[in-house]
Amino acid sequence: MYNFGAHFAEVSVNPVSMEARVSRYVGAFATGRILNPKTAGSQILGGIVMGIGMALQEETITDPNLGRIATASFADYHVPAHIHIAGIDTFFIEEYDPFVNALGTKSVGEISTVGSSAAIANAVYHATGQRIRDLPIRLEKLLETP
């Protein structure tokens, strides 16, 4: 009745600037019967891009004096652009689950977003030795000594 996925991220960290970038990403997903492979693949790809943004860029900053959101526009709130997204390979594992519903379909959207930011944080840990538990993973967090 549940969908399953595995996320694998490779991160390159510039040793001088300590900027982390996803250099390669692979995701494998068992999400039941896929009715439309093109739209399901696009939804998985979009979820991974959202996870990359969550892990490395997106941050809501609140002004402590006014209580207002300081990053309320796209001029201040940074989301991934094409230059931030490297090669992403995804594939589906064929699965038929007759118990979930008559068609054997399961959800596709959430599984790609949730695991991708965790995979990127683990890749940053393996590249730098710094375990960052607060997203987004920024330069100042990587420069702190453990």
N, C-alpha and C positions, 0 to 999 in steps of 0.2 A: 504494500500500500504506500510505501515511501519511495521517493526518488533518491538516487545516489550519485555522487560526483567526486572526482579527484582533481585537484588543482596543483599544477607544477609551475613555479615561477623562477626565472633566472633574472637576477638583478645585477647590474653593474654600478659600482659606486666609484666616483671619481676620487682618487686619493688626495687631491689637492683641495677641491671645492666641497668634497663630501656630498655631492649631489647624487641621489639614488635614482636610477631609471630602470624600468623593466626592459630587458633586452630580448627575452623570449618567454613565451607563455603557452602552456599546453593544458587543455581541460578535457576530461572524459566524463561523460554523463549517461546514466541509465535513467531515463525519464519516461518509461512506458512506451506505448505506441506513439510514434511521431506521425501526425496527420499531414503536416506540410513541412518538409525538411528545410526549405529555404527560410520560412518565417521563424521556425524554431531555432535554427542556427543563428539567425540575426538577433533573436532575443537573447540567446546565450552570449553572443559576442558583445552586445550592448551591456549586459550585466557585468561582464568582465571589465569592460572599459569603465563602468561606474565604480567597480571595486578598485581599479587602479587609481581613479580620482580620489576615492575615499582614503586610500592608503597613503598617497603621496602629495595630494594637493588641496582637497576641499576642506575648508574649516570655517565654521560659523563663529565669528568673534562678536561678543557683546560688549558695548561700551559700559564700563563699570559705573560711571557717573550718571549716565542717562538711562541705562537699562535698555537701550535700543540696539538693534543689530547693526554693527558697523560694516558688515560685508553683505549689504542688502541688494547689491546690483552685480551684474556680471563684470563690471569694471573692477570690483574688489574681490569677488568670489571666483576663485580660479577653478576651472574644470579642464579635463584633459582635451587637448587638441590633437590633430593628426600626428604632429611631431612627437608627442609623448607616447604614442602607441606603436610598439614594435610588432614583430610577427606573433600573431595569436593563432594557434591551431586548436580547433575543437572538433570533437567527434562524439557521436552517439553510440551507445552500446545497445544493440537490439534487445528488447525485452517485451514480453507480453505478460501482463498481470490481469487475469480474468476476474480477480476479486475487487479491484479498485472501482471499476465501473464497466458498463457494457462495451465500451470502445477500448478499454485498457489504457486510457490516457492519464497522464499526470501533469503536474505543473512544471513549467520550465524556467520561469523568470527568477525566482528567489535563489535557486541553488547556485547560479553563476555569480551572483553578487556577494553573497555571504562568505563563501570560501576564498574568494580571490584576494581580499584585503589581508586575510590571515596568511595565505601563501606568500604574499609579497613581504609581510612583516617577518616571516620565517626566513625568506631568502636574504633580506637585509641582515638578519642576525648571523646567517652563515657567511655573509660577505664581510661583515665588520666586527662581529663578536658583541655587538650592542643589541640587547633585547629591548626593543621599543614596544611598550604596551599601550601607548596613547597615540591615537591617530589624529592628524596625519603625521607621517614620519618626515620631520623637517631637519634642516641642516643643524640647527642649534641642539636638537635632541641627539644627533649623532656625534656632536662634538663634546657632549658631557661625558665625563669619566664615570664608569660604573661604580 
